[in-house]
Amino acid sequence: MLLRIHHAAIICSDYERSKRFYVETLGLRVIAEHYRAERNSYKLDLGLPDGGQIELFSFENAPVRPSYPEAQGLRHLAFVVSDIEKSWRELLAKGLQPEQIRLDEYTGKRFVFFADPDGLPLELYEQ
């Protein structure tokens, strides 16, 4: 029945800051951008190279995430990379503060966590 994930949706606190982060820092492609005047809200559709998408939303007075990262719901969003060390260095060069690279004890693959501008946990996972 299910074929793949189509998109993940993120609600941000500062639309322009988050847009810059996902487009300029992480390099996602803008598919479409819509301003919804009746809600004073933006919806930005961002594309990954494999066709997956992220929807970035802005909503006035959205509550903050209750805990990091063990609140119920989405725990983190993970992206596949081919070279974890190179990607880790790129995050550092862009002023981000990724954690140290770790090893997945079950798969033997390396991964690293970092955060978006609102503290949403993001992960890079080496293929």
Buried (B, 14 or more C-beta within 10 A) or exposed (E): EEEEEEBBEBBBBEBEEBBEBBBEBBEBEEEEEEEEEEEEBBBBBBBBEEEBBBBBBBBEEEEEBEEEBEEEEEEEEBBBBEEBEEBBEBBEEEEBEBEEBEEEEEEEEBBBBBBBBBEBBBBBBBE
